[in-house]
Amino acid sequence: MDLLMVLVLILTCLLLFSYWKLSSKRGKLPPGPTPLPIIGNIHQIDVKNVHQVFTNFSKIYGPVFTLYFGMKPTVVLHGYEAIKEALIGHGEEFSGRGSVPILQMISKDLGIGFSNGDAWKETRHFSLLTLRKLGMGKRSIENQIQEEAQFLVEELKKTN
């Protein structure tokens, strides 16, 4: 019986600690429904009607609110005006991408597709400069491609 009480006490302490940790982070985030420890707000989301759930949350908390999917906070922008303000008015802050741990492990944050932040900007800048040097966006490369395609078609016609 004593072992059961110790386990219940430890579990309760862990749940209270995780809730305290979540609530201390929430001061910097937009308002939103209170999450449950470990599962967050997943229990409040209707998978078949997500848009309606977000609309209801936006009526209560405004067009920018925070939801927790598990232990991870997610800021939701609901409505055209909120999205326009975020992407046009604060484009630099919203230019990053979310992280997917398995992709980070595989790509090691390299390349245009999976990198983020300064590494992404440098890689993109280098790629665009290199492609422009090779003729991207110029009329001359289009003519070369059409000429090569014509030669390919002629060769294919010879083989029936």
N, C-alpha and C positions, 0 to 999 in steps of 0.2 A: 504494500500500500504506500510506503514511503517513496519508493521508486516512481510510482505513478504521479505522486504529488510533485516530485522534483521535476519530472518531465513536463507536466502541465505548467509549472512555474517558469521553467526555461522557455517553453514555447510562448507563453504570455509575454515574457520579457522581450523575446525576439520580435514579436508582433508590435509591441509598443515602441521598441527601438526603431523598427522600419517605418512605422507611422510618424514618429518624431523626425526621422531623417527626411521623409517626404515633405512634411509640413515646413521644415526649415528651408528647403529649397523653393517652396512655392512663393516666397516673398518677392522674388525677382520675375515671376511669370505672370501672365494675364490671369484674371479670375476664371474659375471653372468649378464644376461640381467636385465635391470632396471625394477623393479616391479611397478605395479600400486598400489595406495593406496587401501586398503581393499581386493582386489581380487588377488593381487600379479601377478604371471606369468601364472595363469590358462588360460588366453585367448590365450596364445602362444602354449599351449599343444594340439596336435591333438590326441584324445583318441584312434582313430583307428590305429595310426601309431606312438606310443610313442617312439619306438626305433629310428626311423628316426629323430624325433625332437631332441632327446638326442645326436645323432650322429652329427647333424648340430650344436648344441650348443657346442659340444666338439671341433669341427673344429674352432670355433670362440674363445672360452674361455679356451681351453685346456681340458685335461681329468678329471679335478676336477673343478666343477663349482657350483654355488649356484642358486637355484630356490626358489621362494616363492609360497607356496600353501596357499592362503589367507594371513594372517599376519605371518605365521610360516615359517622361513627359513629352507631349506632342502639342504644339501650338497650332490651332485650327483657325484659318481665315475663312469666314463665311460671307459670301456676297461679293458682287462685282467691285463695289467701291473699296472694300478692305483689301482685296487682291490687287487692284490698281494702285492704291496708295503704297502697298508693300513693294510691289515689283518696280514701279516707276519712281516713287518718292524715296524709297530706301533700297534700291537695287543692289547696292554693294553688300549690305548686310544679309540679303536673301539670295545671294548668288551661289552659296555653298550647296553641297549635296549631303544627303544623309549617308551614314556609314552602314555598310553591310559587312559584318565581320568576316564572313567566308570569302567575300570578294577581296577584302583587304589582305587576307592571308595569301590568296592566290596571286594577286597582281602586285602586292607590296606597294600599293599606292602609286604605281607607274602607269603611264599611258594617258590618253585623253579620256577614255571611257570611264575609268574608275578612280582617277586621282581627284584631288580636291584642294582648294585654296591656292597658295602661291605656286605649288608644283603644277597644278592644272593650268594656271595662267601662263607660266613659262613654256610648258609643253605646247599649248595651243598657239602661242605667239611664234614659236619656232616652226611648228607645222605649217601655219599659214604663210610665213615668209618663204619657206622651202617650196611649198606648192605654187606660190606666185612666181618664184624664180623658174619653176618648171613650166610655167605658162598657164596656170589656172586663171580663168577669167579673161583670157585673151582669145581673140578670134583665130589666131594662127594655129593653136592647138586643135581647135575644132576642125579646121580644114585638113590637118594631118590625120586626125582620127577617121574622117570620112574617106580620105584617100586610101588609108590602110584597110578600112572596111570594104571598100570597093575591090581591092586586090584580093581580099579574103573571099568575097562572093564569087569572083571570077575563078579562083582556084577550086572552090566547092562545086561550081558548075562543071568544071572539067572532070570531076570524079563522079558525076551523076549522083 
